Amino acid sequence: MSNLSHHESHVLALIGKWQPTTAYFVRKALGQRLATDLSDSPGSVYPAIERLKRAGLVTATADESDARKTEHLRCTPAGEQAVRDWIVRIDARDALPEDPWRTRIAFVEKLEPVAARDWLFALRDTIEGTLAGLDDSRTPGVGIGAELENAQARMVTAARLAWVDQAIASLARASLEPPARD
């Protein structure tokens, strides 16, 4: 079903990977993903699951032994196919995904030179911390998908670090402010 959003497709894939699972587990799993463009809030996850159920992609069975009658979610065959279709779907718009830093740097001239320099150094520190965290989070034996996800995140983050170094150097060359750091 190509009309599923990226978020719905991701939720569906998590259900398929961990089935039978609960909506609560899906929320928690989304919060632990490296993807930062997906919300794990109840207001986004639970409605997405309801839409997937109405579309016939997910079934829910209440646990009668549980006083809360927790629903256990499973992908239907159509849901499994939708996950496979989502994985292999190529959209040219995804080749250059949205990047908040690329968007913001286009307006760097709005900052005073010292503020621009300080922002870039703070951004560099944040990116370095993220990269260190990704290096620390590598766990062997978690599966090829998780290993590849982590490798891609490390490579993109390393590229961002190189980019921010270039931005700092460019700022200095433009004589907006020398790249001094205390």
Disulfide bonds with the S-S distance in Angstrom:
none
